[in-house]
Amino acid sequence: GMEETNERRIRSYILANSGSESDINELEEVLKQDIGLHTNLVLETLLECGCEMPLKTGIYATVVGLLNLEHHQFVADFVAAALARYTDHLSKPETHREQARLALRFIASLVGVGAVQAGSLVALLASIVQVATDLAEEATAAEGCDPPVPNESWQPYAECLIYHVLACLPWVGADLRERDPEGLELVLTSAEVFLGQRKRGTRSIFRSVGVAQQAFAVAALRINNALRAALIPAHATCFQEDGSAAGMDDDDEDFIEELWGRISVLHEGGNWNVQSVTKYHSPFEHRLAKAISHDLPAITLAPPPRPPAGASPAEALAMMTRMFPGRPRLRIVDHKKTEGDRAPIERFVIEEFIMDTLKLWEGLRQECVTQLTQLPLPRKWSYEHLLAETVFALMLTLPTPPARNVFYSMVLADLCRLKGPEGQPLLPDLEAAETASTAAAEGLRKASAQAATAVEDHLAAAEEARAAAESAKAETNVETRREAAAQAQSDLEALLRHVLQRFSQALSTGLAKALEDGAEMQEADAEDSGAEMMANGLAATMGGLFRRMDLVDLESRGRIAEWLAFHLSNFSFSWPWDRWAHAATLPAIAPQRMFVEDVLQRMMRLSYWDRIALTVPVPLHPLMTPRPEPLYEYSTEGANADEREHAKQLLQHIKDKKQVKVIGEWVKSTLIEQLGPVAAAKVVAGVVLHLSSKSFTHLSTLLDRLGPLISIAAPSSLSETQGVLLSTAAKAWATSPQHLAITIERMMAKRLVQNTVIVDWVFATWEEAGGQAERSLTARLALWEILYSTVNKTSARSRDLKQ
């Protein structure tokens, strides 16, 4: 009661502070009154806000400095608690890695307000750098043994420590240069020593697709890279060393080297004044000069996590890079537009503000958009291009982005709708490039409604099976759940082995030659970089990506296509399509053609075929899939007469609403006996899919109702008949990869088809086509989507059962 009321009151005062001199004075007076009565509450609340509100670090540091004048012991306890928070967060890298960085930044900011001794902070930073250097020296010594002991798993953790140290210097560098220049030199020299010891380009940032045990990290990596290259033979995929989108940067610097370069420019120039770091304490310097600073207590950093016993070096590295990934980095827009005439370090600080804001406000999108437009930067600073590029860097982070892609997509769309002080868009409205905004307003509302309806229907249906599984799980006892979890894990491991085995077999049948042929054709078309795109914000980023599409990682290419389709659905699909018309004349595996084809396919999923056909110019129509219409094989004269007759009887039984048990007996006694198991499975699947073709809701309902008939005709013990289910679905939805993927996903969720059978069918379908590189993108993407969904759903089920 009373405690909660006080907490809400104190928190509201702290959070509402704008950083003005009057607001800071008012907050100081309020907290002075509460410190005596609610010491711990004030300490915890102020500490939490200081470490969790990155845009207001300087504000809260100033308040702590002012409190230090009269409440010296309170601030001493506060400083000790802040340092304890840093070490605690660092020991929990998977959940609190970013909070550790922000905590160290906040501690560093306390030097400028007189709350922390400069020499004490230098000692802390030097000790952190020393831990990283010691890890590097130990690894070097181990490699020099006979026999050598390879170990690179130390580097992600060590680089995380160095990043924390270098990242806080823009907030405290000027103060250290003034109060302890020798100490600052020591920290920078030690960091430079580490940079000389670390290895570049030797680790691949990889996170296994939902696999709990690290023993399968390497197998999953091969699946994620090699399978996509086999199914879409445009070029071999790779993961960028620091986790950013592969092949997009003009230089070879990784995130640590780039940050070091920007810090070096500050140090060598002798001017540590960073304009983007607001000096909120400046009006109070005459008061803060009287403060007595505190020494930071000595700390011992927890050792880096240990890989499981028996883990190979590659597996250990995979685990560490999952816990300590590199900072996302993308350089695609002209630096004159992203950095202008500002000092190099300013870009880093602005990127920190953007990334921290997106992380902090992920759950409140509208507030996130508002905060992104109100970054604490000098007036007249334009950062639209940098904002767009930074959001793309996060969205294209491999192997998985920090947040869901739809979050970044919606933030970008909302930013495009905001108007600046003079009524101009904060970010360029992509629709205005080709169409007057007044004519597009009605189309915008309709497209948004259609997109929302389609996405909601898809997500609701996709979660239906999982909800049912969770409901059933709740009714079981603990022992049963444990057994189910163990079985699910075993199934997942078996599936991954099976996928890897099938991939190896596929390569041995000639897919390697298809990859080589695709690479040769890609090189032949590399000179045609496409037309210039619009020059501002998102358009500049999209233009740079499109021109370098031959270098973009396949996973990143799919994310870009997904974003663009979603974004255009919010702006009535207006786009200068004529500038991409040349893509239709490129070879089938040309990256730009494949990208445009993918965008058009995803747009049709968010709208409908006729709408997109009217929007896209005629030269691009060959890249569109045919109008999505279900095919009922037994409605044509060319179908097998016996199968057609039995399908007619089965259809009549269902329409007469006979009990499923009765129909099941007919399937056993008549259908299977007269046609055989393979043909019977084909008939049952064809009829059920025909009846369920009206909507995804019909599909889920009829699979629930008629699923027992499919299980009778195609039992899990007969992989041949289960393969017939998939082939029948592929024929029924030959013109709609979306319907095919969702149909197979629903059948797997309802245990009507085994995951290993789906894997076999995917590779068999490819092999039947002879690995043709000229196959349509639609067919190739459908196979990859089905394979990915199969592995992903199996992994998700394993996680759910463990939880």
N, C-alpha and C positions, 0 to 999 in steps of 0.2 A: 503494500500500500504506500506508505510514506516514502520508503526507499525508492520505489519505482517512480513516484512523483518527482522526487529530487533528481533522480537520474535523467528523466525526460527534460526537466527544466535546465539542468546543467548542459546536457547534450544539445538542446535547442540553442542555447546561448553560444556554445562553441561552434556549432555547424553554421549558424547564420552569420558568422563574422565575415565581413567583406574585405578586411585588410586595411581599411582606412584608419587614420590615426585615432579618430574618435571611437571607432568600433573596438580597436585594440585596447584603448584606455578603459572603455566600459567593461569589456570582458575581464580585464585585469582586476577591476574593482569587485565584480561579481565573484570571481574565483577567490579573491582574498577573504571575502566574507564566508565562503563555504569551506575553505581549507581546514579551519579549526573544527568544524562540525562534521564534515564529510571528507576527511583526508583521503582515504583509500578510493572513494568514489571519484573525487576530482582527479586523482593521479591516474587511475585506470582509464577514465573517460578522455582526459587530455592526451594521454599516451596513445590510446587507440586512434583518436582523430589525427594526431600528428603522424602516425605511421601508416594510416589507411587512407588519408586524404592527400594524395600527392600534389595536387595543385595548390594546396594551402600549407605546404611544409614551412615556408618562411614565416607565415602568419603565426602559427602555433609555436615555432621556435622563439619568435619575438615575445610572445606571452610568457613562455617559460623563463626567458631572460629577465623580464620585468618582475616576475614573481620571485626570482632569485635574490632580488635586492632586500626583501623583507622576510622571506621564508626560505632561508638558506638550506635547512635540513630537508625540507620538503623537496627541493630541487635536487639535492644530493640523492635522495631515495628515487626520485624520478629518473635521474641519469642512470643509476644502477639498474632500474627496471627496464629502461630502454635497451641497454646493452644485453640484459638477460633475454629480452624479446628477440633480439637479433640472433643470438646463439640458438635459441629454441626454434625459431623459424628455419634456420639453416639446417637443423637436424631433421626437418620434415620437408625434404625437397619436393616431393610429389604434390603437396598441398599448399605449402607456404613459401615456396622459392621466391616469388615476387615480393612477398611481404618482408622477407629478409633484406632484400635490396633497398626497399623503401625505409626500413628501420635504420639501416646504416646511413642513408642519406639524411634522415632526420637527426641522428646523433651528430653527424658532421655539421649540420646547420646550427647546432647549439654553440659552436666555437665562435661564430660571428656575433652572438648576443652575450658573450661572456659567461655562459653557463658551463662550458667545458674548456679545459686547458688545451691550447694548441699542441703542445708537446705530448700531452696524453693521447690526443687523437692520432698524432703521427705514430706513436708507439703502437696503437691499435692497428692502424693501417699497415704498418711495417710487419707486424706479427702475422697478419692475414696473408700478405704477400709471401712471407717466409714459409708458411705452410704449403702454399702452391709450389714454391721453388724446391722445397724438400721433396715433395712428391715427384717432381720432374727429375731430380738428382737420383732418387731411389730407382726410378724406372730406367734411367741411363745406366746405372751401375748393374742392374739386373741383366740388361741386354749385353753388357760386356763380359758376363760370366761365360764359362765353358761347361756345358752348352749354354747358349743365351736363353734368357727367359723373357719372351715377348710379353709386354703388358702396356696397353694403351688406355686401359679403363680409368687411369688416374686423371687423364687430361680433361674430360668434361667437368669434373668437380673443381679441378685447379683453375680452369678458365672461368668458372662461375665466380670463384673468389676474386680473381683479378678484375673481372667485370664489375663486381660490387665496389671495389676500391676505386677504379678509374671512373665509374659512373657517378660517384659522389663528389668528385673533385670540382666540377663546375659550380657546385654550391658552396664550396669551402676553400677553393684554391687561392682566391685573393687574400683571404684571412691568413692562411698558412704562409703565403709568400711574405706577408707583412710581419707576422709574429714568430715564425719558425722556418725561415727559408732553407736552412740546412736540412731540417727534417723533411720538408717537401722534396728536396733534391734526393734524399735517401730513398723515399718511397718510390719516386719515379725511376731511379737507377735500378732498384730491386725489381720493379715491374719489367724494365727493359731486359734484365738478365733472364727473367722467366720467358719472355717472348723469344729470346734466342734459343731456349731449351725446348720449347714446345714443338710438336710436329704439325706441319700443315698438310692438309689433304689426305690424312690417313684414316680418318674415322668417318663413318656414314651414320648420320642421325637417323635412327630407325626405331619405330615403336611397333611391336608386333600387334597384329589386328585382333586384339582382344584375348591373346593367349596369356594365361596366367603364368605358366612355367617358362622361365627364360630359355630352357633347353630347345624351344621351338622358335626362337627369335630368328635364327639364321634361315631355317626352312621357310618361315613366313616372309623373310626379306626376299628370298629367291622367288617366291610366289608373286609377291607384290611387284617386283621389277620384271622378271622374266616372262611371266604369264601375260602381262599386258603387252609386252613387246611381241609375243607370239600371236596374240589375238588381233593386235592392231599393228601390222608390220610397217610402221612409218620410220621409227628409229628406236634404238635401244634406250630404255629409260635409265635414269640415274638419280640419285639423291644428292642435292647440294651439300657440301661438307658442313655448313653451318645451319642447315635446315631450311634455307630459303629456296624459292623456286629455282630449279636448275636452269642454267644456261641463260639467265636473264641479265647478268651484270656485265658491264664493259671491262671491269678490272678483276683481278684475282684476289683482292683483299677479302678476308673474312671479317666478321663483326668485331673481333678483338683488335685486329690490325688497323681497321678503319678508326675505331675509337682512340687507339693509341696515337694514330697520326693526327687526329684533331686535338688531343691533349698536348701533343708535342708542339703544335703550332702555338698554342697558348703559352707554353712554358718558354719556348725559344724567343717568342716576341716580348716576353717580360710583362705582358698585360693580361691579367687574369679576370678582367672585367667582362662578365657574361651578361649581355643586355636582357636576355630572356629569363634570367633569374632575378626576380624583383627583390630589392632590398627593403623589405617591410620595416626593418629595424632602424633605418636611417633617421627618422624623426626623433628617435629615442637614444641616439648615440651618447648624448651628454649624460644621460642617466645610467645607461648600461656601462659606461666607462668606470663607474664606481663598484661594479659587481666583483665578487670574489669567485673565481672559477673553480670548478671541481675536477678532480682527477678521475679518469675512467678506471674502474677496477680491472685487475688482470683477468683474462679469460683463457680458457683452453677450448679450442674448437673441436667439436666431435669429429672423429676420423670419418673418412668417406665410407658409404655403405659397402659392405662386402658382397661380392657375387656368390651365388650358391656354390657349395662344394662340388668340384668336378666340372664347373663351367669352363668352356673354352675361352680363349682371349676374345674371340668375336662375340660370344654370348655375354661376357662381362662388359664389353664395350657397349653392346646394345642396351643393357640394363642401365648403365651410367648415363648414356645419352638420352634415355627416356626420362631420367630424373633431372638431368641438368642439360637441357637442350640449349642450343645457341640462340642468340637474339635474331629474330626475323629481319631480313635485309633485302631490299629490292631497289635497284637503281635503273630505272627505265626512262624517266623523263629528263630532259635537258636540265643540268644542275643550275643553270641560270634562272630557271623557272621555280625550282624547288628551294634553292639557297640564295639566289640573288647576289647582292653585294655584302651580305652578312658574313660574319666570321664563321669558319667551318664548324666550330663547336655549337653554334646556335642551332644547326640542323639536328644535332644529337639531342639537345635539350627539348626541342619541339617534338621530336619523335617520342621521347620519353613521356612527355605530357600526353600525347595522343594515345600511345599504347596503354599508359596507366589509366587514362580515362575510360577507354574501351573495356579494360579489365574490371575496373571498379563498378561501372554502371551497366554491366552486361545484362543484368536482370531488369533494368529500367531504361528501355530504349529511348523514349522521348527525353528523359533527363540526360541521357548520354549525348544525344544530338545537341541539346542545349549547351552542355558543358564543352563540347567540341568547338562550338562557335564563340566561346567566351574564355579561351585560354589566356592565362595571365601574361600577355606579350605586349610589347610596346605598340602604341597606336600606329595605324597605317602599315603595319606589317601584314603582308598577304601570304597566306600559307595554304591556299586551296590545293595547289598542285602537290605539295608535300603531304597534306592530309589524305588526298586520294591515293598517293603512292604508298603511304604507310599502311592504310587500311588494306590495300592489295597485298602488301608484304605479309600481313597477318593472315589474310584469307588464303594465300598460296603457300603457307608454311607446310613443309613436308616433314613427316608423313601425315600429320594431322594438324589442323589449325588450333589455336588456343580456344576458340569458341566455334559454334556451329556456323556454317557458311551463310545460312539464312539471316543470322544476326547482322553480319557485315553487309549483306545485300540490302537489308531494310534500313540500316543506318545510312548507307550511301544514297538510297532513294529519298529518305527524309531530308538529307542535306541538300539534295537537288531542289527540293521544294521550298526551302527557306529563302527568304529575301533579305538582302543586306540593307544597310542604312539608307541607300539611295534607291531602294526598290529593285536592285539587281540581284540575281540569284547568288547565294554564297558560293555554290559550286555551279558550273555551267549546266543549264537545263539541256540535256541531250536532245530533247524533242524539238527545241527551238532551232536546231541546225537546219532542218528541212521544212518544218511545218509551223504555221502561226499558232501560238498557244491558245488563242481564243477558239479556233476550230477543233482543238484537240481535247478541250476540257471534258466534254461528255464522253469521249472515247476513253479517257483516263479513268473515269469513275467505273465505266463498264468493264474495262480490262482488269482493273484492280479487284472488282467483285468476282469476276470469273476466275482470276488466279487464286483468290482466297478460297473460293468454293472448291476448286479442283484440288488444291493442296490439302485443305481440311478433310475432304473426302478420302484422299489417298492416305493421309496419316492416320485417320480414324480407323480405316479398314486394316492398315498395316499393323496397328497395335491390338487389334481384336483378338488375334491368336495368343499374343503374349498375355493379355488380361485374363483370358480363360485359363492359361497355364498357371498364372499366379494365384487365381482363385482356387484351382485344384490343389496347388501346392500348400495353401493355407490349411487345408483339411487333413493333410498328412502329418504324421508324427516326425520328430526330429531324426530318428534313425532312418526312416524312409527317405527323407530329404537328403541325408548324407549319402545314402546309396545312390540316389538319383543324380546328385552332383558328381559323384565319382564316375558314374556311368557316362554322364554328359561330357566330362573331361576326357574320358577314354575315347568317346566317339569323336570329339574334336581332334584329338591327337591322330586318330586313325584317318580322319578326313584330310588333315594337312599332309600326312604321308601319302595318301592316295592322290591328292592333287599334284604333289611334287613328282610322283612316279609317272602320272599321265603326261605331265609336261615334258619330262625327259624322253618319254616315248614319242611324243609329238615332234620334238626337235629332231629325233633320229629319223623321222620319215620325210624330212625335206623342208621343215619350216626354217631352218637356218639359211637355206638358199633364198627363201622368200624375204628374209630380213635383209640379206645382202642386196637383193634386187631393189628392195624398197629404199635402202640407203643410197644406191646409185641414182635412182630416179629423183630422190630428194635433192641430191647435190646438183643435178641438172637443172632443177627449177629454183635453186636458192637465189639466183640473181633477181628474180621478180619479187620485190619486197612488198608490193601492194601500194595502193594509193595513200597519200598523206591523210591523216585523220585530223579531226579538230584539235586546236592548239591549247585548250585550257582544261584544267582539272581532270576529271575522269576521262574525258575524250583524249587528252594527251597520253594518259596512261594506257588506255585501250589501244590507241594508235601505235604506241611503241611496242606493246605486246603483239599486236597483229603483224607488224612488220618483222618481228623476230619469232614468229610462230614456229619456224623450223627448229628453233633452239629450246622451245618451251617443253618442259616435262609433260608427259602424257596425262598424269594425274592433275597437274596444274592447268593443262589445257581444258580438261573437263570442268574444272571449277570455274574457269573464266567463262566458258560457254554457259554454264548454269547461272552464273551471276548476270551475264548480259541478257539472257532470255528473261530472267525475273525482272531485271531493271526495265527492260523495254515494255514488259507487260504492265508496268506502272505508268508508262508514258505512251499509251496507245500504239506501241510497237513502231514508233517513228524513228527512223534511222537513215542515214545516207546510203541506202543499199546499193545504189548505182556504183559507188566507189568500190564495192566488193564484187561487182558483177563478173570481173575477170576470173574469180575463183572457180566458176563453172567450167572454164576452159582448161583448167589445170588437170594433171593426171589424178587418178582416183586416190592415190595415197599422198598427194601433196598436202603438207600440213595446213595451209591456209584453206584449201578446199574442204578438208576434213573438219576444220574448225567451224566454217560457215554452215556446213551440213549439220553438225552437231547443234549449233545454235538454233537453226530452223526446227530441228526435231524437238528440242526442248521448248521452244516457243509454242509448238502445236500442243504440247502437254498442258500448257498454261492457258490455252485458248481453244480454238477449233480450226480444222483444216481450211475451211473456206475463208475465215478471217485472215489467216496468214497468207493464203494465196492472193488475196486482194492487196495485201500490204507489200509483199515482196515483188520486185520487178520480174517480168517474164524471163529474162536471161538466167535468173536464179531458180526458176521452177524445177529444172532437172535435179536440183539438190534436195528437193522436198520428197518425202516419202509419199507413196500413193495414199489416196483417201482411205483412212482406217475403217475397214468394214469387215465384220466377221465372215468367215467362209464355213458353210455347213456342207461337208463333203457329200452327204447322202441326199442333198437336194438336187444334185446334177445327175444327168443320164450316164455319165462315165463311171459312176461308182459301181462297185461289185454288187451284183444283183442280190445275192444271199445276204450280204451285210446290210444292204439297203432295206431289205424286207424286215430283217430282225430289228434294225434301228427304228423302223416305222412302228413295229409292235411295242418296243420298249418306250418309245415316245408316247404312245397311246396309253400304256399302263400308268405312266407318270401323270399324264393329263387327267386320267380317270381317278387320280388321287388314291391309288391302291397303297396299302401299307408297304413300307420299304422292305419289311421282312418277307412279305409275299413276293415282291418283285425280285428280291435276292434269291429266293428259291427258284424262280423262273430262270434267272441268270445262270444258276448252277446246273439245273436239270436240262435246260433247253439251249441257251445261248452258247455256253462253253462246250457242251456235248456236241452240238451241231457245227459250230464254227471253229472250235479250238480256242485255246487260251489267248493267243496273240490277237486274233481277229475279234474275239469277244471283248478284250480290253479296249481295242480300237473303237468298237461300236458304243460301248458304255461311255467312254471318255468323250467321244464325238457328240453324243446326245446330251450329256450333262453340260458340256461347254456351250453347246448351241442354246440350251435353255437359259444359261447364265450370262449370255453375251450382252444383255441390255445395259447392265451397269455393274460396278464393283460390288454394290450391295447385293444384287442378285447372285453374283458369284459366291460371296461368303455364305449367303443363306442356303443356296443349293448344295454347296460343298458340305455344309453341316448336315443337311437333310439327306442327301444322296451319297454322301461319302462312303457309307457301308457298301453300296453297290460297286464303287470303284475298288474298294479293298477286296471284295470277292473276286472281281474280274482280274485285278492286278495285285495280288498279295505281295508283301514285301519280300517274301522268299523267292519270288520269280523276278529277277532283275530285267529279263527280256520284256515281260509284260509292262513293267514299270517304265521302261524306256519308250514303249509304245504310247503311254500317257503323254510323255513330253513331246514326242513327234506329232501326235495328234493336236496338242495345244499349239505347236509351232505352225502347223498348217492352218488351224482355225484363225490364228492372229498373225498371219504372214505379213500383213500390211501395218501392224501396230506393235512395235517392240515393247511399248509401255504395257499394253494388255498382256502380252506374252510373259514379261518379267513378273508382273503382279500375280498372274494366274499360277505360275510355277511356285512363286513364293508362298501363296496361300495353300497350295497342295502340300508343300513341305511342312508348313506350320501345322497343318491338320493331320500330319503323319500318313498322308496318302502316297508319298513318294520319298524314297531315301535320299539323303544328301550325296552319298557316293554315286548313286545312279545319276543324279543331276550332273556331277562332275564328268562321269563317263560320257553322258550324252553330249555335253558341251564339246568335248574333244572329238567325239565321233562325228558330230555335225561339221566341225572344221575339216576333219580329215576326209570326209566324203566329198567336200568341195575341192579337195586337192591343195588346201592351203593357198587358194587364189588370193593374191594381193589386190586384185581389182574388184573383189567383192564389195558390195555397197557398205558404206559406213554404218548404215542402219543394222545390217546383219552382224557386223563385227562388234559394234557396241552392245547389241543385245546379248551376245554371248558373254562378253566381259561383265556386263551388268548382272546377268544371271549367276555367273560364277562367283563374283564378289558378294552378292547378296547371300548366296548359299553359305559361304565361309563365315560371313559376318553374322548371320542369324544363328548359326551353330555356336559361334563364340558367345553371342549375347545370351543364349539359353544356358550355356555353361556358367556364365557369370551370375545369372539370376538364381540358378539353383544353389550356387555356393553362398549367396547372400541370404 
